[in-house]
Amino acid sequence: MASLYTQQGRNVFRTWALMSAFFLLVMLVGWAISWYMQTPGILWVAVAFALVMNISAYWFSDKVALTSVGAKEADPVRFLELHRILENLSITAGLPKPRLYIIEDNAPNAFAAGRDPKHAVVAVTTGLLARLDRAELEGVLAHELSHVGNRDILVMTVAVVLAGLITVVVDMFIRVSFFGGGNNRDRGGNALLAIAAIAAIILAPLAAQLIQMAISRRREFLADASGALLTRYPEGLASALQKISSYEAPMRRASHATAHLFISNPFGAHEAGKFIAKLFSTHPPVGERVAALKGMIV
């Protein structure tokens, strides 16, 4: 039977798997460029780049995520009540209180990030604070603390950096292939390389999306259930999810690289309702999450 500790172990394993896959991908691209350019040194540059990016993803991914959405640390006086709610929930969960951040955005949403509970952060939008009552806000914060407790935040935040870098690396490969060197290759080789480059252009965004979807959607159901048990009031989180998901406008700095971090799709109800958006969504349907919460007995 799966437990909190087995879930933590799986997420640590997934993180190492993602970082290993990224390392191998960059090495493959580096080898391809070095072969095409007849410059073996490029492979070593690619290896060094992969190592640096993996280390950066592990240690600084939370800062990347916070910067990407323009989050600022929550003033302890202005947001005193919010700090109190988070502190009380952290004590109940037996976790260190995460650093608290505010995102100036009318769209209601929230996320947690960091490499472990001691270095966790929780960020909420001003729109969330304006639209949710206390019970709903407690439900959202409890959900995010559950991500911290089961180490979801480790794999989620590392994916932010690595998924974005996959596209950058492939773009570098394409630019070098078309505009730099390699003139001594025969036409057949160039034709094959052109086909590979076109395929890379098409598949690179998909690869980034698949990395994010590899972080199972079930993590949201688990965090919902754990959060509801923490507050002993599933209706609070269920109501919050309904309010958040019904907001039409997207977040101003919504990005596919960070979408999986948030408690709900940051692109707004209109975009989330489209067929393609549902197909590649990193979140399960809100209706299913609400139904599961309302069916809980605590």
Beta strands, then each sheet from edge to edge (+ up, - down):
strand 1: 72-73
strand 2: 99-103
strand 3: 110-113
strand 4: 121-125
sheet 1: 1+ 2- 4- 3+
end
